[in-house]
């Protein structure tokens, strides 16, 4: 692939020896670091695969890129993640190009078919790249997975294919916490052709626990086999768990299923195969007086709780079938009989209704009765709603401010919509306002991100447990964590060397 000389803007691509080695947070931390130095820095990820998406100006992007934009203190745009693949049931992924579902594959794309589509997507990627570069003094690019997946190299948009097209230097990240980091770095080198080896200018060892001096003898070994210098060994940064995770897999690690001593409110979340936007749970997880329990497949729901949350879903009918197969529908009915409340968010809201229809095959097709807990019905339609939402919650939540975003297919209507969960939003954002059953125990909304608002979250939890109190300032804690991450990287990385690589 011939490099496209699009700009002279200094830029650097952070690639990794595998998935979940810390690329996303490395870019976020560096974005905040360089922003604090007064640089106009922008994040970019040419291709992402995630069901955690954010609604931004013009459409949707991966949640990780929205966090990186926040770290850089710039407005997130669809150009920061021009290709987003959102996995659905049956091996199909929804293809989002520059924020919108692509007309090239309106009903989704399978892996092999996507390989044929990639050359047709490169122009859109490079168009977004040029716009990002024109607005920045430095661009930090995140790869996806690993460049050592050489079986996927043809038409690659995620790693070396894009690095070649944009003529970018690369810094490789290896995760020592998972073990075998020397082999992963050397193995990556061995699998790459010479031209791609030469693009890699240095490497970073991430998530080191213990005495970093124990790695001193490894550096010359890696250098001997690859010729790459180290630009730092980054110790484990525990506060990173306070930041939104890149994908659902990361969100479901044990650190998110913790139980806190003295928890006053127990919240149960059934983990469904195609769960989406699970970062909705992060502010609840951060509350010291909330016990958040994520229940995996094969386990019954606990018999006592104050609240059950059904999260968003990228394949609502398939996840509804999975919920029934687990017997969780019976568990939920039992919990409601004992006074437990149930909240459905987006896809979870759709599941709570009387019925759900996907006659157009947008998420695999079909129809099914819902859980019958709300007097509403949902019909999936080709028009996808993607927008930010902001207003006053109203109703039992009073004048609490509430903000979030909608990303969903389908329209929901029925008798229980007359009792909106967020009546203050009813006029301007009727789908987001949701519905409440006549007993008041079951409710739903299309609105993601509502628990990030401190005022609303506290009032919501007080409705669950009147004695609930909290001093958590969630958004402030995210900002403090980003600053702490920047400090951490500045201490342990050779930032001058990284800037030289980006400028060279």
Phi, psi and omega in degrees: 000126181283129179301139176262111183283087188269334189192161173256010179300128175303136183207155182214138177253127176264109175251170183225160178285353178186182175285151175057040174264359177108016182299314185299312181286332175298315178295317180299314180296320178291325176300314180292320180300310183287329174299318180292341174273005177087014181267145173276092185254143180230143172270159178205136171223110187299320182219131180228150172234112183193145172263007172261101185241159178237141175275122181231181180301117176094357179153222184226150176221171176299143181302325181297322179288328174295320177294319179296321176297319176298318179299323179279356182058046175231160178287128179290140178227164180294338180292342180288342178211078188292334178240119177234122176256125183245105186298137177239186179289156173073023177074017180254144175238138172289134182257114179251122181241122182048044171094348185235152175301129187285138175289347177290336181208069186297336179254017178099172185220141175271162185306311182294321180293326179297326177302323179285335182279335190306317179300331179282346181266342183303318179302320178294320178298314182289328175297314177296319180301316180297320180293320179297314181297325182292342183253007188229156170265341179206134177241130177251118187254134178256130173280183180226134182062234183219143174290346179285355174281068190292342176293343180254012188292327183300121179071016185305134175246351192264328187229253187292333177298317178288319179303322179290315182297323182262359179056061185252143166283156186232140167245129184264136178250130174240141183259108182285338184295330181275354177088155175072030186291326178296313180296323181292321178290311181294321178296321176300314178303314185295328184277344184270146173291164187305314184300324181282326174302320184288339176290333182279114187264342183189176177221160177234134171267122185249154172063046180279132175250137177095205186277113183295341179296340177295343181266358185305317183287344181281331185299313177295332178294313178297317179299321180297320185273341185236333187080003182272136173275159172272139172249017172148154173241116187261115177295161177306133180243093187299323180297350178303335179295346178278352181264151177303131181282159185289321185218170185296327180299316179295324182292338185262012175290161186304333182298339181268352182250034186282161175241126183260138176300137176076017179298131181265334182236123178260124180241128181254134177233108173293131182269113183259154188300328185244031180304141184227152178053045180289351174291352169306332185276345187304314180297327177291319178299329182281346181288122181299334183255022175240134175254108183258121184243113175267120187258116181279171178304142177093355180241143175286158173288141176306150186277350180228131177192158175271334185208140168247134176244125169262116187279179175297164182213143175271347176219083192295316180297318179295320179289326175298318177296320178296319179301317179292320181297329178283347185080011182289335176298321178291319178299319181295318178300318179296318179297318179298321179299335179263012173094006178288138176272156180229128177243129173251129178252119175056251179303324176297324175297315179299322180296330184288346187280190181282325182199159182220128184233135177230064185293337180273001178069028184288330176233037179106345176085167177107183179208155181200150171292144175278193180285348175072024182264346174230142177276070177217160174227151181234135173239121178285136180230163185292337180283123181260127178272120177225110181196151170283154182223137180207138178177204179255135185294313179076184179060222181294343181270000175060223184268021178300132174286145179218138178216157180178214182202154174253135167217099182200155166263149171098158177235139182242133180212161179153177187300322184287349175292342176293338173253089184285140175298322182238075187298337177294341180263357190303320185287312186274331184223067186303318178298323181293331185297330173077207186208156178225137178285167186293334177281344182081003182270341184236131182207158182209162177205153174277356190275118172273156171082007187293332185279357174287339177280114183303314184298313181292315182303315181294319180292321177301312182290331175292329175292331177282318182219104188303334181274003184294135173225157181200145174246007183294130171248093193295309183298324176296321180295325176295315179298317179296323179292320177297319176295319178296322177296318177299316177300317181299313180291322180297327180287324192249355178248154173274087186294325178298318179295321178297318177295322177298319178296317181295324182278343187273000000 
